[in-house]
Amino acid sequence: MYIVVVGVNHRSAPVEIREILSFSGQQVMDRLVVLRGMPSIVEAAILTTCNRTEVYAAVTDMARGLASVHAFLSHHAGLDVFQLRNHTYSHTLSEAVSHLFQVVCGLDSMLLGETQVLGQVRDAYGLAAAAGACGVVFNTLFQKALAVGKRVRSETGLDQRTVSVSYAAVELVREHFGDLSGRTVLVVGAGKMSAMSTRYLVASGVEDVIVSNRSYDRAGQLAGQYRGKAVRFDELYRYLAQADIVISSTAAAHYVIRAAEVARITAGREREMLMADLAVPRDIEPAAGRLPGITLLDIDDVRNVVDRNLAQRRLQAAKAEAVLAEEVGDFMCRQGSLFVVPTIAAMRRKADAIKEEELQKALNELGGLSKHDHRVVATLAGAITNRLLHDPVTRLKENALTPRGHLYTETLRNLFNLAVGDGGAERAGTGEGENQSGIAACTSSNRWSTCAQARPALRPHLT
């Protein structure tokens, strides 16, 4: 069997294409059943996240399997194959394995080294297993991928340095104050960046949360998550006097915190205050940073931290790539050895069956042979069979433990049309060939939606 992947991500397709190619959890379960019924596909999994949709398949014929996956995705998205191919990428064999390992490690993510994708791959594997779409190949592949993801993170620290603006701001706050226990934060704004900053601050020990926003309801929603207090925007300065930390991130076109007001409310104050302005345009008048006891950070200060951390992640990514090269080679070697023994056994069975059939024909034609002559002819037939099998079997064993061992095994199976019991050769002669040729024909013309030959064959699989 061959491993293939077809997908779209943030680099290959705009958001409007990614949207129509996405799947909900229930859709994944339902469509996996459809996918497995398509020509050449034996095992399948669908990975869908906010930035990517990928279909992984173990197929008996690489070209036909890829055509089936493209047909499946084009039907799901309502696009013809020509449109779809403008936005998709595909990988096969070791490149498909390498791609999955890169994805699970966060090396292919929009945010280099992000950790969420490890859980998303785990979920995709779980759904595929629950749908009965995984067999020996994908159980081995996805379990290995998850182990590789954990190994890369533990050995390289790829995910240790944040490249999130919100988290970087909190890092600077921690560097400034050290222990944040007992500190009070005033959050100005209730958008995504404010929400993320608040979450990180509370996780770092901040106990009191005050949220001020032009929409009092939204302020209440954010404050409620942390048993904090929502205050109206016109009460901002009153509560600013109580804060040790101020995080501001609004969409205002002008300053929402003026230096003169900050000076008034902090006059005679002994506690220091750190203000982080994450807005563009800025929310806090820069002169506030020159007041006694006030430290003011702006978005450029935070992005400097992000840039330094991103540079460190790129260094770790190089180490991760070395780990991946080793793991991909190991996986492909193991796949080769996994298939070599049943392939050799199948080749021996087929050779012995042919030998016995032809030997019997020869003996019937010769007729009246003595036991000695009968034994000589039978021995000759066996010797010829063994000699013919010796070199292919030897070469197959030698290459089984190389990254190309799986390919050698598949090639031998195809050349000798071996029935190995994995669902590959047994599917020949079931009418699948007609369906496959239909997909191949329309794929070459890039017009599946208008291909009369393929459409009747595919319709039972895709409705």
FENPEHU-V754042 format. One record per residue. N is the residue number from 1. RES is the residue in one letter. NEAR is the number of other ideal C-beta (glycine too) atoms within 12 Angstrom. Layout:
{{N & RES & NEAR} {N & RES & NEAR}}
This chain:
{{1 & M & 42} {2 & Y & 42} {3 & I & 47} {4 & V & 44} {5 & V & 46} {6 & V & 45} {7 & G & 42} {8 & V & 39} {9 & N & 32} {10 & H & 22} {11 & R & 17} {12 & S & 24} {13 & A & 29} {14 & P & 16} {15 & V & 18} {16 & E & 13} {17 & I & 30} {18 & R & 28} {19 & E & 19} {20 & I & 23} {21 & L & 39} {22 & S & 29} {23 & F & 33} {24 & S & 14} {25 & G & 20} {26 & Q & 15} {27 & Q & 20} {28 & V & 34} {29 & M & 27} {30 & D & 21} {31 & R & 37} {32 & L & 38} {33 & V & 24} {34 & V & 31} {35 & L & 41} {36 & R & 34} {37 & G & 28} {38 & M & 42} {39 & P & 41} {40 & S & 40} {41 & I & 48} {42 & V & 37} {43 & E & 38} {44 & A & 47} {45 & A & 49} {46 & I & 47} {47 & L & 42} {48 & T & 37} {49 & T & 33} {50 & C & 19} {51 & N & 31} {52 & R & 41} {53 & T & 42} {54 & E & 42} {55 & V & 50} {56 & Y & 47} {57 & A & 50} {58 & A & 45} {59 & V & 43} {60 & T & 37} {61 & D & 35} {62 & M & 34} {63 & A & 24} {64 & R & 37} {65 & G & 44} {66 & L & 40} {67 & A & 42} {68 & S & 46} {69 & V & 51} {70 & H & 49} {71 & A & 47} {72 & F & 40} {73 & L & 46} {74 & S & 40} {75 & H & 30} {76 & H & 33} {77 & A & 34} {78 & G & 16} {79 & L & 28} {80 & D & 25} {81 & V & 36} {82 & F & 21} {83 & Q & 23} {84 & L & 38} {85 & R & 30} {86 & N & 19} {87 & H & 32} {88 & T & 34} {89 & Y & 31} {90 & S & 33} {91 & H & 30} {92 & T & 29} {93 & L & 35} {94 & S & 32} {95 & E & 22} {96 & A & 41} {97 & V & 40} {98 & S & 35} {99 & H & 33} {100 & L & 45} {101 & F & 43} {102 & Q & 36} {103 & V & 42} {104 & V & 47} {105 & C & 43} {106 & G & 37} {107 & L & 37} {108 & D & 36} {109 & S & 31} {110 & M & 22} {111 & L & 27} {112 & L & 31} {113 & G & 37} {114 & E & 32} {115 & T & 27} {116 & Q & 23} {117 & V & 39} {118 & L & 35} {119 & G & 19} {120 & Q & 32} {121 & V & 42} {122 & R & 25} {123 & D & 26} {124 & A & 42} {125 & Y & 36} {126 & G & 26} {127 & L & 33} {128 & A & 38} {129 & A & 24} {130 & A & 19} {131 & A & 28} {132 & G & 20} {133 & A & 36} {134 & C & 29} {135 & G & 27} {136 & V & 22} {137 & V & 38} {138 & F & 41} {139 & N & 22} {140 & T & 29} {141 & L & 47} {142 & F & 39} {143 & Q & 25} {144 & K & 31} {145 & A & 40} {146 & L & 30} {147 & A & 25} {148 & V & 39} {149 & G & 41} {150 & K & 26} {151 & R & 25} {152 & V & 39} {153 & R & 29} {154 & S & 19} {155 & E & 21} {156 & T & 31} {157 & G & 19} {158 & L & 42} {159 & D & 33} {160 & Q & 21} {161 & R & 27} {162 & T & 32} {163 & V & 33} {164 & S & 32} {165 & V & 37} {166 & S & 35} {167 & Y & 32} {168 & A & 33} {169 & A & 44} {170 & V & 39} {171 & E & 31} {172 & L & 39} {173 & V & 39} {174 & R & 26} {175 & E & 20} {176 & H & 25} {177 & F & 27} {178 & G & 13} {179 & D & 15} {180 & L & 28} {181 & S & 16} {182 & G & 16} {183 & R & 32} {184 & T & 32} {185 & V & 45} {186 & L & 47} {187 & V & 51} {188 & V & 45} {189 & G & 38} {190 & A & 37} {191 & G & 29} {192 & K & 18} {193 & M & 34} {194 & S & 44} {195 & A & 30} {196 & M & 28} {197 & S & 46} {198 & T & 44} {199 & R & 25} {200 & Y & 33} {201 & L & 42} {202 & V & 30} {203 & A & 18} {204 & S & 29} {205 & G & 22} {206 & V & 34} {207 & E & 21} {208 & D & 27} {209 & V & 40} {210 & I & 40} {211 & V & 48} {212 & S & 42} {213 & N & 35} {214 & R & 22} {215 & S & 19} {216 & Y & 20} {217 & D & 15} {218 & R & 25} {219 & A & 35} {220 & G & 23} {221 & Q & 20} {222 & L & 38} {223 & A & 30} {224 & G & 18} {225 & Q & 21} {226 & Y & 28} {227 & R & 17} {228 & G & 32} {229 & K & 26} {230 & A & 31} {231 & V & 30} {232 & R & 21} {233 & F & 26} {234 & D & 13} {235 & E & 21} {236 & L & 36} {237 & Y & 28} {238 & R & 19} {239 & Y & 30} {240 & L & 37} {241 & A & 25} {242 & Q & 26} {243 & A & 41} {244 & D & 37} {245 & I & 44} {246 & V & 48} {247 & I & 53} {248 & S & 46} {249 & S & 40} {250 & T & 34} {251 & A & 22} {252 & A & 23} {253 & A & 11} {254 & H & 14} {255 & Y & 24} {256 & V & 33} {257 & I & 44} {258 & R & 22} {259 & A & 23} {260 & A & 16} {261 & E & 22} {262 & V & 36} {263 & A & 25} {264 & R & 18} {265 & I & 27} {266 & T & 28} {267 & A & 15} {268 & G & 11} {269 & R & 20} {270 & E & 10} {271 & R & 19} {272 & E & 21} {273 & M & 37} {274 & L & 37} {275 & M & 45} {276 & A & 53} {277 & D & 41} {278 & L & 44} {279 & A & 33} {280 & V & 19} {281 & P & 20} {282 & R & 32} {283 & D & 38} {284 & I & 42} {285 & E & 26} {286 & P & 23} {287 & A & 19} {288 & A & 37} {289 & G & 26} {290 & R & 16} {291 & L & 27} {292 & P & 17} {293 & G & 22} {294 & I & 34} {295 & T & 26} {296 & L & 35} {297 & L & 38} {298 & D & 28} {299 & I & 28} {300 & D & 21} {301 & D & 29} {302 & V & 35} {303 & R & 22} {304 & N & 19} {305 & V & 30} {306 & V & 28} {307 & D & 19} {308 & R & 20} {309 & N & 30} {310 & L & 25} {311 & A & 17} {312 & Q & 24} {313 & R & 34} {314 & R & 21} {315 & L & 21} {316 & Q & 30} {317 & A & 30} {318 & A & 19} {319 & K & 25} {320 & A & 35} {321 & E & 24} {322 & A & 20} {323 & V & 31} {324 & L & 37} {325 & A & 23} {326 & E & 21} {327 & E & 34} {328 & V & 33} {329 & G & 25} {330 & D & 27} {331 & F & 34} {332 & M & 38} {333 & C & 28} {334 & R & 26} {335 & Q & 37} {336 & G & 32} {337 & S & 27} {338 & L & 27} {339 & F & 39} {340 & V & 34} {341 & V & 20} {342 & P & 26} {343 & T & 40} {344 & I & 29} {345 & A & 21} {346 & A & 30} {347 & M & 35} {348 & R & 26} {349 & R & 21} {350 & K & 27} {351 & A & 28} {352 & D & 20} {353 & A & 18} {354 & I & 22} {355 & K & 27} {356 & E & 18} {357 & E & 16} {358 & E & 21} {359 & L & 28} {360 & Q & 17} {361 & K & 15} {362 & A & 21} {363 & L & 23} {364 & N & 14} {365 & E & 12} {366 & L & 16} {367 & G & 12} {368 & G & 10} {369 & L & 17} {370 & S & 12} {371 & K & 11} {372 & H & 10} {373 & D & 16} {374 & H & 20} {375 & R & 15} {376 & V & 18} {377 & V & 26} {378 & A & 23} {379 & T & 16} {380 & L & 19} {381 & A & 26} {382 & G & 22} {383 & A & 16} {384 & I & 19} {385 & T & 27} {386 & N & 20} {387 & R & 16} {388 & L & 21} {389 & L & 29} {390 & H & 18} {391 & D & 14} {392 & P & 29} {393 & V & 28} {394 & T & 17} {395 & R & 20} {396 & L & 38} {397 & K & 25} {398 & E & 17} {399 & N & 27} {400 & A & 30} {401 & L & 22} {402 & T & 24} {403 & P & 27} {404 & R & 22} {405 & G & 33} {406 & H & 41} {407 & L & 28} {408 & Y & 33} {409 & T & 42} {410 & E & 38} {411 & T & 24} {412 & L & 33} {413 & R & 35} {414 & N & 22} {415 & L & 16} {416 & F & 27} {417 & N & 18} {418 & L & 32} {419 & A & 24} {420 & V & 32} {421 & G & 21} {422 & D & 27} {423 & G & 24} {424 & G & 36} {425 & A & 29} {426 & E & 18} {427 & R & 28} {428 & A & 22} {429 & G & 11} {430 & T & 16} {431 & G & 15} {432 & E & 30} {433 & G & 19} {434 & E & 20} {435 & N & 33} {436 & Q & 35} {437 & S & 24} {438 & G & 31} {439 & I & 42} {440 & A & 31} {441 & A & 27} {442 & C & 32} {443 & T & 34} {444 & S & 20} {445 & S & 21} {446 & N & 22} {447 & R & 24} {448 & W & 39} {449 & S & 25} {450 & T & 16} {451 & C & 28} {452 & A & 16} {453 & Q & 22} {454 & A & 37} {455 & R & 25} {456 & P & 18} {457 & A & 31} {458 & L & 36} {459 & R & 20} {460 & P & 14} {461 & H & 29} {462 & L & 29} {463 & T & 13}}
